Amino acid sequence: MLLLLLFFIFVLSPLLNPDRGGDILIKITYSVILLTGILSVSRNKRYKTVVTIFAVIAFLVNWISVIAPGRTVLIANDFALILFNIIFAIAMLIKTFKPGDITFHRIEGSVVVYLLAGLIFTNVFHAVYLVAGSSSFNNISEAEFKDFLYFSFTSLTTMGYGDITPVHPMARSLANFEALIGQLYPAILIARLVSMEFESSMRKKEKK
């Protein structure tokens, strides 16, 4: 999942041209991500059922948007992907912070959640653009996924180059909220993982 997300976010989406079949390849890759999300929580029946339901909905709406790319369908696609990513991120957070030793898989899971946060806001900003119109963002003339992906991660990491800026009040508020998450998540995550590792070490010493 981590490798797929890194490839999807930083290689595939920015480089492919949607007008030359790139959009289809992006949707195929995202479909694989949806399937991988189901497999990632397959050991827990409760998580698997919930994640599968939202993954199927996101999969169907995602491909319907290819057949009938109307404004309403595209907004529905954004919300379907937002819901799946939120549900999957929650499931990953629960797995990451469950009691036990700190492993490499937990670190991977925490990075996946961070990347999912960027994808969630990518679809949120795209939905705002579709609802509020092209004047909601400066320097975005077309509703291309890669532009909102770029803006989302520059906001999440607080780089703020200023080449794309939010204009609509809702877009500004969401950009600030994402930047806040981008600052707080690593700090809280590191503090929690360190405390969990300390607790695990103390338990091992007590057993000895």
C-alpha positions in Angstrom: 0.0 0.0 0.0 2.8 2.4 0.9 4.7 1.8 -2.3 1.5 2.1 -4.4 0.6 5.4 -2.7 4.1 6.9 -3.2 4.0 5.8 -6.9 0.5 7.1 -7.4 1.0 10.5 -5.7 4.6 11.4 -6.7 5.1 9.7 -10.1 1.9 8.6 -11.9 -0.6 11.4 -11.2 1.8 14.4 -11.8 3.4 13.0 -15.0 0.5 11.5 -16.9 -1.6 13.6 -19.4 -5.3 13.0 -18.8 -6.1 13.8 -22.4 -3.9 10.9 -23.7 -5.4 8.1 -21.7 -3.6 9.0 -18.5 -6.9 9.4 -16.7 -7.8 5.7 -17.3 -4.4 4.5 -16.0 -4.8 6.7 -12.9 -8.2 5.2 -12.3 -6.9 1.7 -12.8 -4.1 2.3 -10.3 -6.5 3.8 -7.8 -8.7 0.7 -8.2 -5.6 -1.4 -7.3 -5.2 0.9 -4.2 -8.8 0.2 -3.2 -8.2 -3.5 -3.5 -5.0 -3.3 -1.5 -6.8 -1.3 1.2 -9.2 -4.2 1.6 -6.4 -6.7 1.8 -4.6 -4.6 4.3 -7.4 -5.0 6.9 -8.4 -8.6 5.8 -7.4 -10.2 9.1 -10.0 -8.2 11.0 -13.5 -9.1 9.8 -15.1 -6.0 11.2 -12.7 -3.6 9.5 -12.7 -5.7 6.3 -16.5 -5.5 6.0 -16.7 -1.7 6.5 -13.7 -1.0 4.3 -15.0 -3.3 1.5 -18.4 -1.6 1.4 -16.8 1.9 1.0 -14.2 0.5 -1.4 -16.9 -1.0 -3.7 -18.9 2.3 -3.6 -15.7 4.3 -4.5 -14.8 1.8 -7.2 -18.2 2.0 -8.9 -18.5 5.8 -8.7 -14.9 6.2 -9.8 -15.5 4.3 -13.1 -19.0 5.8 -13.6 -17.2 9.2 -13.7 -15.4 7.9 -16.8 -18.6 6.9 -18.6 -20.6 10.0 -17.6 -18.2 12.7 -16.4 -20.8 15.2 -15.4 -20.4 17.7 -12.6 -22.8 15.8 -10.2 -21.1 12.5 -10.9 -17.6 14.0 -10.3 -18.7 15.5 -7.0 -20.2 12.2 -6.0 -16.9 10.5 -7.0 -15.0 13.0 -4.8 -17.2 12.2 -1.8 -17.0 8.5 -2.3 -13.2 8.6 -2.4 -13.1 10.9 0.6 -15.3 8.5 2.7 -13.2 5.5 1.7 -9.9 7.2 2.5 -11.3 8.4 5.9 -12.6 4.9 6.8 -9.4 3.2 5.7 -7.2 5.8 7.5 -9.1 5.2 10.8 -8.7 1.5 10.4 -4.9 2.0 9.8 -4.6 4.3 12.8 -6.4 1.8 15.1 -4.0 -1.0 13.9 -1.0 1.3 14.3 -1.8 2.4 17.8 -3.0 -0.9 19.2 -1.1 -2.3 22.2 2.2 -4.1 21.4 5.7 -3.7 20.2 6.6 -0.9 17.8 7.4 -2.6 14.5 8.3 -1.5 11.0 4.8 -2.2 9.8 3.4 0.3 12.4 5.7 3.0 11.0 4.6 2.1 7.5 1.0 2.4 8.6 1.5 5.8 10.1 3.1 7.1 6.8 0.2 5.6 4.8 -2.3 7.6 7.0 -0.3 10.8 6.4 -0.4 10.2 2.6 -4.1 9.4 2.8 -4.7 12.7 4.5 -3.2 14.4 1.5 -5.4 12.4 -0.8 -8.5 13.2 1.2 -7.9 16.9 0.9 -7.1 16.5 -2.8 -10.7 15.3 -3.3 -12.1 17.9 -0.9 -10.4 20.8 -2.8 -11.6 19.3 -6.1 -15.2 19.1 -4.8 -15.0 22.8 -3.6 -13.7 23.8 -7.1 -16.6 22.0 -8.8 -19.2 23.5 -6.4 -17.8 27.0 -6.1 -16.4 27.4 -9.6 -13.1 28.2 -11.1 -12.7 31.4 -9.1 -12.3 29.4 -5.9 -8.6 28.9 -6.7 -6.0 31.1 -8.4 -4.0 29.6 -11.2 -6.2 26.6 -11.7 -8.2 26.9 -14.9 -9.2 23.3 -15.3 -10.3 20.7 -12.8 -7.3 18.5 -13.2 -6.6 16.0 -10.4 -2.8 16.6 -10.4 -3.2 20.3 -9.7 -5.3 19.7 -6.6 -2.9 16.9 -5.5 0.0 19.3 -5.8 -1.9 22.0 -3.8 -3.0 19.5 -1.2 0.5 18.3 -0.4 2.0 21.7 -0.4 -0.6 22.7 2.1 -0.1 19.5 4.2 3.6 20.0 4.4 3.2 23.8 4.8 5.6 24.5 1.9 3.3 27.1 0.5 5.0 28.1 -2.8 2.1 30.5 -3.6 1.7 29.5 -7.2 -1.7 28.1 -6.4 -3.7 29.9 -3.8 -7.2 29.4 -2.4 -9.7 32.3 -2.9 -13.0 31.0 -1.8 -13.5 31.2 2.1 -14.2 27.5 2.4 -11.1 26.6 0.3 -9.0 28.9 2.5 -10.4 27.4 5.7 -9.8 23.9 4.5 -6.2 24.8 3.4 -5.5 26.1 6.9 -7.1 23.0 8.5 -4.9 20.7 6.4 -1.8 22.7 7.3 -2.7 22.3 10.9 -3.1 18.5 10.5 0.2 18.4 8.7 1.9 20.1 11.7 0.2 18.2 14.5 0.1 14.7 13.1 3.8 14.0 13.0 4.3 15.6 16.4 1.5 13.6 18.0 2.5 10.4 16.1 6.1 10.5 17.2 5.2 11.3 20.8 2.7 8.4 20.9 5.0 5.9 19.3 7.8 6.8 21.6 5.6 6.4 24.7 4.3 3.0 23.3 7.9 1.8 22.8 8.8 3.0 26.4 5.8 1.1 27.8 6.7 -2.0 25.8 10.3 -1.9 27.1 9.1 -1.5 30.7 6.8 -4.6 30.3 9.7 -6.6 29.0 11.9 -5.6 31.9 9.2 -6.5 34.4 8.8 -10.0 32.9 12.5 -10.5 33.3 
